[in-house]
């Protein structure tokens, strides 16, 4: 188990689970018409993937610049996700 963490392979497995999650939720939405929109799932998971890749870089002893790059990518994806949700929420409201 320690090798799984030391090599960063644990992150690869979790990233694979994220891909499976997106595929399963997309299949559910296509078959039922319900559930979460695929773009919302992907935007959210991109932020998580960035954090996971930063973790993988840290576990494998990568330079701090690579870790920072992945953290910046995660932050950018998070901001894009929040902005999109905010826009969707406010565009659905009526002016008072």
Backbone as CSV, one residue per row, in Angstrom:
resi,resn,N_x,N_y,N_z,CA_x,CA_y,CA_z,C_x,C_y,C_z
1,UNK,0.826,-1.186,0.000,0.000,0.000,0.000,0.874,1.254,0.000
2,UNK,1.993,1.211,0.713,2.854,2.394,0.755,3.434,2.707,-0.622
3,UNK,3.695,1.683,-1.419,4.203,1.907,-2.779,3.146,2.586,-3.651
4,UNK,1.895,2.243,-3.422,0.802,2.858,-4.172,0.778,4.370,-3.950
5,UNK,1.052,4.780,-2.725,1.093,6.203,-2.405,2.414,6.839,-2.834
6,UNK,3.514,6.178,-2.563,4.828,6.736,-2.884,5.009,6.950,-4.383
7,UNK,4.424,6.086,-5.180,4.553,6.202,-6.633,3.536,7.167,-7.239
8,UNK,2.545,7.553,-6.446,1.491,8.416,-6.958,0.399,7.660,-7.690
9,UNK,0.506,6.342,-7.777,-0.481,5.541,-8.503,-1.870,5.608,-7.865
10,UNK,-1.920,5.897,-6.577,-3.219,6.036,-5.914,-4.015,7.156,-6.576
11,UNK,-3.323,8.217,-6.954,-3.980,9.346,-7.623,-4.502,8.913,-8.992
12,UNK,-3.723,8.107,-9.700,-4.175,7.607,-10.998,-5.476,6.821,-10.861
13,UNK,-5.566,6.012,-9.819,-6.780,5.229,-9.582,-7.968,6.132,-9.275
14,UNK,-7.731,7.166,-8.482,-8.813,8.089,-8.137,-9.247,8.875,-9.380
15,UNK,-8.286,9.279,-10.209,-8.637,9.973,-11.451,-9.474,9.073,-12.359
16,UNK,-9.132,7.804,-12.394,-9.916,6.848,-13.169,-11.347,6.773,-12.624
17,UNK,-11.483,6.795,-11.312,-12.820,6.797,-10.711,-13.602,8.047,-11.096
18,UNK,-12.917,9.192,-11.195,-13.587,10.422,-11.627,-14.124,10.275,-13.054
19,UNK,-13.335,9.670,-13.921,-13.767,9.453,-15.309,-14.971,8.513,-15.340
20,UNK,-14.926,7.463,-14.550,-16.053,6.519,-14.480,-17.296,7.225,-13.945
21,UNK,-17.113,8.093,-12.954,-18.232,8.848,-12.395,-18.892,9.725,-13.463
22,UNK,-18.080,10.453,-14.215,-18.625,11.314,-15.269,-19.379,10.472,-16.296
23,UNK,-18.797,9.372,-16.708,-19.445,8.506,-17.691,-20.762,7.950,-17.161
24,UNK,-20.776,7.505,-15.919,-21.995,6.937,-15.335,-23.087,7.993,-15.190
25,UNK,-22.724,9.178,-14.731,-23.727,10.230,-14.576,-24.233,10.726,-15.930
26,UNK,-23.354,10.746,-16.911,-23.773,11.112,-18.267,-24.741,10.066,-18.827
27,UNK,-24.433,8.801,-18.639,-25.318,7.724,-19.103,-26.674,7.809,-18.408
28,UNK,-26.660,8.087,-17.112,-27.915,8.225,-16.367,-28.742,9.383,-16.918
29,UNK,-28.078,10.502,-17.168,-28.800,11.673,-17.693,-29.378,11.391,-19.075
30,UNK,-28.611,10.721,-19.922,-29.097,10.411,-21.275,-30.284,9.451,-21.239
31,UNK,-30.255,8.510,-20.303,-31.326,7.511,-20.283,-32.580,7.994,-19.561
32,UNK,-32.428,8.888,-18.581,-33.588,9.321,-17.801,-33.976,10.773,-18.038
33,UNK,-33.043,11.573,-18.528,-33.315,12.998,-18.682,-33.151,13.764,-17.381
34,UNK,-32.848,13.061,-16.308,-32.670,13.706,-15.008,-31.216,13.738,-14.595
35,UNK,-30.991,14.169,-13.400,-29.632,14.194,-12.879,-28.926,15.503,-13.182
36,UNK,-27.636,15.483,-13.022,-26.808,16.672,-13.155,-26.357,16.818,-14.605
37,UNK,-26.338,18.059,-15.090,-25.857,18.313,-16.446,-24.384,17.924,-16.538
38,UNK,-24.010,17.346,-17.662,-22.648,16.851,-17.854,-21.628,17.979,-17.686
39,UNK,-21.935,19.158,-18.206,-20.984,20.268,-18.098,-20.726,20.613,-16.626
40,UNK,-21.735,20.513,-15.776,-21.552,20.789,-14.343,-20.665,19.734,-13.689
41,UNK,-20.862,18.486,-14.070,-20.045,17.405,-13.521,-18.592,17.588,-13.950
42,UNK,-18.390,17.858,-15.218,-17.031,17.995,-15.745,-16.326,19.189,-15.111
43,UNK,-17.011,20.322,-15.025,-16.392,21.519,-14.430,-15.965,21.236,-12.994
44,UNK,-16.828,20.603,-12.237,-16.511,20.295,-10.846,-15.359,19.312,-10.749
45,UNK,-15.391,18.288,-11.592,-14.339,17.276,-11.542,-12.998,17.790,-12.051
46,UNK,-13.009,18.800,-12.932,-11.740,19.389,-13.367,-11.008,20.034,-12.199
47,UNK,-11.752,20.706,-11.345,-11.135,21.303,-10.160,-10.551,20.209,-9.261
48,UNK,-11.302,19.156,-9.049,-10.807,18.040,-8.245,-9.613,17.357,-8.879
49,UNK,-9.636,17.217,-10.196,-8.515,16.590,-10.906,-7.246,17.421,-10.748
50,UNK,-7.383,18.729,-10.796,-6.221,19.593,-10.588,-5.610,19.398,-9.210
51,UNK,-6.458,19.302,-8.201,-5.959,19.053,-6.846,-5.292,17.685,-6.749
52,UNK,-5.894,16.694,-7.374,-5.311,15.351,-7.351,-3.958,15.314,-8.062
53,UNK,-3.850,16.027,-9.168,-2.573,16.051,-9.883,-1.507,16.805,-9.093
54,UNK,-1.922,17.819,-8.342,-0.981,18.504,-7.443,-0.513,17.531,-6.363
55,UNK,-1.430,16.743,-5.834,-1.062,15.735,-4.840,-0.100,14.713,-5.432
56,UNK,-0.386,14.263,-6.641,0.498,13.285,-7.293,1.898,13.871,-7.472
57,UNK,1.952,15.124,-7.886,3.249,15.783,-8.066,3.999,15.869,-6.732
58,UNK,3.289,16.181,-5.672,3.923,16.274,-4.355,4.395,14.904,-3.869
59,UNK,3.571,13.886,-4.071,3.935,12.534,-3.625,5.162,11.998,-4.357
60,UNK,5.322,12.403,-5.605,6.423,11.859,-6.403,7.660,12.759,-6.397
61,UNK,7.636,13.811,-5.596,8.815,14.665,-5.462,9.055,15.612,-6.626
62,UNK,7.995,15.974,-7.316,8.127,16.919,-8.429,8.497,18.308,-7.905
63,UNK,9.020,19.159,-8.768,9.364,20.523,-8.345,8.127,21.284,-7.873
64,UNK,8.363,22.217,-6.977,7.238,22.979,-6.428,6.499,23.744,-7.522
65,UNK,7.193,24.085,-8.594,6.537,24.826,-9.676,5.453,23.987,-10.352
66,UNK,5.683,22.700,-10.489,4.669,21.825,-11.071,3.468,21.690,-10.137
67,UNK,3.755,21.571,-8.855,2.668,21.495,-7.867,1.848,22.772,-7.921
68,UNK,2.535,23.910,-7.971,1.844,25.198,-8.037,1.029,25.324,-9.313
69,UNK,1.539,24.822,-10.410,0.815,24.874,-11.681,-0.493,24.088,-11.601
70,UNK,-0.428,22.896,-11.018,-1.649,22.094,-10.867,-2.632,22.763,-9.913
71,UNK,-2.118,23.376,-8.855,-3.003,24.087,-7.931,-3.658,25.282,-8.614
72,UNK,-2.909,25.981,-9.442,-3.460,27.107,-10.193,-4.531,26.625,-11.173
73,UNK,-4.279,25.502,-11.825,-5.273,24.936,-12.743,-6.549,24.549,-11.994
74,UNK,-6.391,23.967,-10.808,-7.553,23.594,-9.994,-8.335,24.835,-9.587
75,UNK,-7.620,25.883,-9.209,-8.266,27.133,-8.813,-9.030,27.739,-9.998
76,UNK,-8.410,27.748,-11.162,-9.061,28.294,-12.359,-10.329,27.510,-12.694
77,UNK,-10.260,26.196,-12.607,-11.433,25.366,-12.881,-12.525,25.621,-11.842
78,UNK,-12.127,25.789,-10.597,-13.085,26.068,-9.524,-13.781,27.409,-9.767
79,UNK,-13.002,28.433,-10.101,-13.582,29.752,-10.356,-14.531,29.687,-11.557
80,UNK,-14.139,28.983,-12.602,-15.004,28.837,-13.781,-16.297,28.114,-13.412
81,UNK,-16.197,27.099,-12.570,-17.374,26.351,-12.132,-18.307,27.248,-11.334
82,UNK,-17.758,27.980,-10.376,-18.581,28.867,-9.547,-19.212,29.960,-10.404
83,UNK,-18.438,30.555,-11.314,-18.970,31.613,-12.177,-20.113,31.090,-13.041
84,UNK,-19.953,29.891,-13.563,-21.006,29.312,-14.399,-22.264,29.052,-13.581
85,UNK,-22.098,28.510,-12.398,-23.265,28.242,-11.539,-23.940,29.549,-11.121
86,UNK,-23.122,30.545,-10.797,-23.658,31.831,-10.381,-24.482,32.439,-11.512
87,UNK,-23.938,32.392,-12.731,-24.619,32.938,-13.885,-25.933,32.191,-14.133
88,UNK,-25.915,30.878,-14.015,-27.120,30.078,-14.212,-28.166,30.414,-13.155
89,UNK,-27.714,30.593,-11.923,-28.627,30.886,-10.822,-29.249,32.264,-10.984
90,UNK,-28.432,33.264,-11.296,-28.959,34.624,-11.388,-29.743,34.857,-12.673
91,UNK,-29.436,34.145,-13.750,-30.193,34.347,-14.995,-31.594,33.753,-14.892
92,UNK,-31.803,32.832,-13.970,-33.114,32.238,-13.791,-34.028,33.042,-12.886
93,UNK,-33.500,34.073,-12.224,-34.306,34.906,-11.317,-34.909,36.082,-12.050
94,UNK,-36.043,36.490,-11.562,-36.675,37.693,-12.106,-36.182,38.900,-11.347
95,UNK,-36.109,40.025,-12.027,-35.707,41.276,-11.368,-36.835,41.708,-10.446
96,UNK,-36.491,42.226,-9.250,-37.546,42.655,-8.306,-37.668,44.138,-8.258
